[in-house]
Structure formats: structure tokens, C-alpha cells
Amino acid sequence: MKRKIYTDLVKWKNKSGRMPLLVNGARQVGKSYILQKFGRQEFDSCIVVNLETDKALAEKFEEDITPLPIIQYLEVAHLQRIIPGKP
């Protein structure tokens, strides 16, 4: 399924000094689908998280929103090394 937003996501990925990506919108419009497809196709690895079901991660955002503790949690929880800046 081709989505117009995919081009914008690729532009975000290729931007130097990019900021975190936040996607919001109505329920059931394909946000998760397109982001998972984008992650699988454009990056070497992709971790999918859901703050509604992953309460421990949601708490990390309440405690401290600096990247390091969140990245460390994700690496341990998903048994996957995260290398900043690696596509």
C-alpha cells in the first residue's frame, strides 16, 4: 500500500541533525503500519514500542526524557543494540 507520507518520512531520515519523529493522527488510519514499513525498509534494524502496553517504558518518559536511559532500556528489553545515527 503506497502512502504519500512515506516520501516525507524518507526526507526526515535523510535530514542532517534531525529531531525525533512524532506522528499523531486519528485512530485506525495506518500510522503504525506505515512507520513499521518505513522502519523495516529504510533502517538496518527497527524496534516497535507501544507506550500504552509497555508501562515500564512509559514510566521512563515520566522520569527522564533524555535519550540515554530510554535507549538503554530499549536495548535491554529488546535485546538489540541501538547505534545512534546508523540508518
TAQUIHU-V740812 format. One record per helix or strand of 3 or more residues. SS is the DSSP state (h for helix, s for strand). FROM is the first residue (numbers start at 1). TO is the last residue. Records with the same first field share a line. If there is no record, write none. Layout:
SS: FROM-TO ; FROM-TO
This chain:
h: 5-14 ; 31-42 ; 55-63 ; 67-78
